[in-house]
Amino acid sequence: MSEYAMSRAVMLTGFQFMYGIGQALGGLIMPPFSEALGRQKSYLTSAGAYSISSLLVGLVPSSSGVFVGRFFSGFASSVPAIVLAGSIEDLYTQRPRLWLLWFWNCSTMLGIAVGPIYGSYIVNAIGWRWVYHVSAITCAAISILLIPVRESRPTTLLERRFDNLQSNVGEIDMDISNPDRTDTSRELVKVILMRPAKIGVSEPIIILVSVLSASAWGMMYLFTESFTVVYSEFGWSSRATSLPFIALVPGIIMSGFVRFWDYHKLKLRQKAGQRPEPEDKIGGFAIAAPALAIGLWIFGWTVPPLVHVHWIVSMFGLVMIGFAATEFSYTLSGYLSDAYTIYASSGLAVQGFLRALTSGCLPLFAYPMYSGLGSNVATSIIAAVATVFCITPYIFLKYGKHLRESSPFAQYSAKMNDEQGAD
């Protein structure tokens, strides 16, 4: 960046890596915080913090404003990126939850796809600072709209009602079961920091899901840099090289067709009087895993420098990648939500931590990797890894239930979920 005399590597470190580090730490801290103290406080805090941190990036005439502001922007972004799934789990039963989680994932993926496009055009039209001015204004408006939003966490609501009852009728010689209660700051720190750290190294399901999800998520961020190399070889301008993200959008929307199959399976289970299993979510993942590998192979071998065909051919690979990335995000997040129920946010915190680290790190390597190895070889390496991932859906289908039943935390989550009367 010429204004601060930054090299490309330093610029990416400030704008992307610091954001990823902030989101990784926020992803560990904020979901358990929302489980212990309620969702409403998390949303209000994050929206306000994101607005202020965006102003910091846009207004401070120093590179330090970029590094500090982007870190806190990433930290604040962990709430809508992760905690929102917990709110959906709080508020809705299985059928509407299926569609709402899909819509949430689509919105997230569309944001990643569309962001580089409108960002590049804003930068060229009125300057890069306006990207953050617009962000600050938008989040300030959202924070105001969030003020009347009610709390959704069942344990928090129950405790509030009990406290309200005691204030009206006097002390009641009984206690309510609230597994989220934190009576001391030490207990709060234990819930916020120790719970995700513990399950992040002891739960095989969470470890595997997090690695898979981080790989697909990080790949979307890798494209923000690799597209510059790939499509500049077609003779496109630097601004136009963001336009291939549009090809991801049809694939993102196409993932909705798989939800009809999920909905059909859910109705069949409910009609038979059976409880839905988390492994029911893996059907979409079993389609997405090979779709990702095929899409990457198509993309890798329909672009220069080794292959010279019309640029439209590579877009077919990007459509498949958009579909697969969305399915990875939806099915794996949904699997964790159903497997860990009332404590889904703690499981998603670990997933979010690895996703954020990957999204912060991969763009740093994308440009030198693609410019050094060439687009064909660089994409082939990623495609080879995706091909290995094709076996993972069958691991979940064969061993997923056994892993859940042998997991103390998954069993504890199911027990607390039943006691709170959640679906």
N, C-alpha and C positions, 0 to 999 in steps of 0.2 A: 504494500500500500504506500503510494508516493507521499501522502500527507504526513505519515509518521515515519517514513523511510524504513518500512518493514520489508523483510524478505517474504517470499511466499510461505516458507515454513513457519516463521514467527507470526505472520498474520493468521494462519490456520490454527496455530497454538492458542492465540488470543481469542479468536472468534469461535472456533469449534471445539478445541480440546478443553479449554476452560469451562465452556458450557457443558460438555460431556462429564467432566469431573464434578461440577456442581450438581448436575442431575443424578449422577451416581450416588453421591452422598445424600442428597435429598430423597432419593428413592429408597435408601435404607432407613432414614430417620422419619420421614413424614407419614408413610402408611401405618406403622405401629403407633405413632403419635395420634393419628386419626382414630385408631381403634381404642386408645386409652382415653382421649379427651374429646372425641366426637369429630364428625366430618365438617361441620359448619365452620369451626375455627380454622381448620386447615385450608378451606377454600378461600375464606376472606384474607387470611395471611398471605397465601400464595399469589392471589390476584394483585393485591396491593404491592407486594414485594417485586413482582415481575414488572409492574408499571414503573416503579422507582428505579429498578436496576436498568431498565431500557433507557430511561432518561439519563442515567449516569453514563451509559455508552454514547448516547447521542449528543450530550451537552458538554461533557468534560473534554477540554482540548488537549488531551494527553493519552498516550497508549495505555497508561495505568488504568484509566477509566474503562477501557475495553476489557482488560484482563479481570478487573474486579467486578464490573457490571455483568459481564457474560457469565462469570462464575455464579453470581447470585441469581441471574436469570435462569440458569440451568437448575439451580437448587429449587427455585419456586415452581419451575415447570414440572417437577416430579409429581405434584399433586394431581393436576388433570391427566398426566400421563399414566398414573398408577392408581391413585385413590378413588378415582371416578368409578372404576370397576367394582370396588368395594361398596360404593353407594348403590350401584345397580343391584348388587347382591343383597343389600339391606332391604331395598324397596319393592322388588318385584319377584314374582314366582317364576317357575322354570320357563313357561311358554313365552311371556313377553321378554324375559331376560335374554332369551336366545337372540331375538332381533335387536334388542337395545345394545347388547355387547357387540354385535356385528356392526351396528351403526357407529358406535364409539370407535371401534377399530378402523372402520372405513374413513371416518373423519380424521383420525390420526394419520393414516397412510396418505390420504388426499392432501393433508397439510404438508407432509414431507415432499410430495410430488409437485404441488403447486407453488410452495414457498420459494424455491430457487428461481422460478419463472418470474413471478411478480417482483421478487427482490431484485433481480438483474435489471428489469425495466425501470424500477424506481431509481436504482443507482444511476443508470444512464440518463434518466430524465431530470431528476432534481437532487441527486447526491445520496451517498450511502447513509448519511445521518438520518435521513427521513425514513428509512426502514425502521429505525428504532423510535423515532418520534411517533409514527403511526402505531407501532406496537404499544408504546406507553399510553397513548390516548385510548386505544381499544381496551386494554386491560384495566385502565382506570374506570371506564364505563362499566365493564363487567363486574368490577369489585363493588360498585354501587348497586348493581342489579342483584348481587348475591346477598346483600344485607337482609332482605326479608326471607331468604331461603331457610327452611326449617331443618333441624337436626334429623338425621336418618338412622344413626347407629342405635340398634335396639337396646343394648345394655346401657347406653348413655341416657336414652329416653326413659327407661324403666327407673334408673336411679334418680333422675330429676323428678319424676312423678312421686316416687317414694319420699323424697326430701320435701316436696310441696305438701304432701299429705301430713307429714310430721309437723310442718310449720303451721298447719291449720288446726290439727287436733291434739298436738303435743307429742311428746316422746312415745314411740311405739316399741315395745319390747320384742323386737324381731329384726331380722336382717334379710336382705335380698341377695340372691346369688348373682354376683357380677364378676365374672372372671377377668374383666378389663379394669377393675378398680385398682388405682394406684394411690395409696395413702401417703406415701413419702416420695421425695424427689429421687431417692435411691431406687425405689421400685419403678419409677417412671423411666429412669435411665436404663434399667435392666430390660424393660419392655421395648424401649425404642432402639437400643443398640444390641443387646445380647440376644433377643429372640431371632431377628433376621440372621445375625452372624452364626448362631447355633444351627438353625435349620439349613443355612446355606452350605454347611459342610457335612451335615449328617443325614439329609434327606435326598436319596438318589433321584426321586422324581423331580424335585426342584432343581437339582444340579443339571440333569439332562435337559429339562425343558428350558432352563436359562441359557445353556450353551446353544441350543438350536435356535431359540428366539433371537439371541444376540447376533448370531450369524446372519440371519435374514434381515434383521433391523439395520445392522452395520453396513450391509451391502447397499441399502438405499442411500445411506450417507456417503458411501464410497463413490456412488455415481455422480455426486455433486462435483467431484474433481475429475473422475475418469471421463465423463462425457466431454469435458473441455478438450482432452487429448483426442478422443475417438472422432468426434464430429468436426473438429478443426481440420482433420485430414480429408473431409469431404468439401473443404473450402468454406465452411460456415464461419460467421463472425463470432466473437466471444459472447455476445449477448444471445445469439441464436442457438448456441450450444446447450442452453438450458431447456430448449423446447422439446427435446426427446422425452422429458418427464411426462409430457402429455400422453405418450403411448402407454404409460403405466396405469392411467385412469380407467380405461375400459376393463383391464384385468382386475383392478380393485373392485369395480362394480359387479363384474361377473361372479365374484365370490358369493354374491347373494343367492345365486341359483343353488349352491350347495346347502344353504340354510333351509330351503324347502324340504330337502331330504332329511336334514336334522329334525325339522319340525314334524315330519311324517313319523320318524322313529320315536320321537317323544310322545306323540299321540298314541302310537301302538303300545308303548310301555304303560302309559296311564290307563288305557282301555283294559289292559291285562292285569291291572292292579299292581304293577311292578314299579319299583323306584328306579328313576333314571340313573345310569352309571356314568361316571366321568369319562370312561373309555368310549362312550357313545360319540364324544366330540372328535375322536381320532379319525373318523371317516374322511373328513375334509383334509386333514393333514396327510392321509395316505395318498390323496390325489395331488396335493400341493408339492410333496417332496420330489416326485419325479418331474412334475411340471417345472419346478425351479431348475433342476439339472438340465432338462431339455431346453428351456428358455435361455439359459446361460450358454449352452453349446451353440445354439442358433445365433445368438448375439455375437459370440466370440468369433464365429467364422463367416460373418456376413459384413465385416467392416475391414477397412484398410489397417495395416499396410499389405498384408499377404493376400487379401481377397478384395476384389473390386466389383461390387454389384451396386445397384441403386440403394440409397440409404433407407428406402421404405421397407426393404427386406428385413433389416435389423429390428424394425419396430415390432414385427411379429414375436420375436424373442422377448422384447420388453413387455409386451402384453402378458405373456405367460409369467414373466418374473413378477409383474404387478399383482397378478392373481395369486401366485404362490406366496409372496411376501405377506399379503393380507391374510391368507389362510393360516400361515405360520403364526401370525400375531393373534388372530381370533381363536383358533383351535387350542393353541398352547396356553393362552391366557385363560380361556374358558375351562380347560382341563384343570389348571391350578385352582380356579375359583370353585369348581365343583368338588375337587379332591380335598380342599382345605376350608371350604364353606365360610364359616363366620370369621376365620382368620386368613381369608384369602389374601388380604392386603399384605400380610407379612411374607407370604410366599411370593407374591408379585413384587415385593420390595427387592428380593434377591434377583429375580428376573430383570427388573428395571435397572438394578445396579450394573449387571453385566452388559445389558443393552446400551446403557449410557456410556460405559467405558469403551465399548466397541465403536459406537457412533462418534466418540471423541477422537479415537485413535486411528481408525481406518482412513479418514480423509488425509491424514498426514502422510500416509504411504501411497495413496492412490496415484497422485500425479507422477512421482518418480518411478513407481512401478510400471505404470502404463507407458510413460515416455521412454523408459529404459528398456523394458522387455518387448514393447509393442503391444497393441490392443489385443491381438489374437492370442498370444502366449499368456499374457496377464489374465485375461478372462478364462482361459482354459484351466489355469491353476484353480481359480475359484469354482469353476464348473466341476472339476474333479472332486473337490471337497463336497460339493452339493450332491454329487453322484453317490458318495459314501453315505450321506445322510438318508438316502432312499430306504435303508434298512430300518431306520429308527421307528417309523409308524408301527411296524410289526413287533418291535420290542415292547411298545406300549400296549398293543392289543393282546400280546401273549402274557406279559409279566406285570402289567400295570396294576391290576387288581391285587395281586399277591404283594406288590410293593406297598400299596396303600394299607392293606390289612396288617402288614408287619411294621408299619410306621406308627410309633407312639403319638407323634404330634398330629398325624392325620386322624387317628382314632379319637384323640382328645378334642380336636376341632369338630368332628362329627357329633360327639357327645354333647358339647356345649351348644352346637347348632340345634340339636333336638330339644335341649332344655329351654332354649330361648324361643322355641316354636317356629323357627324359620323353615322355609321350604327349600 
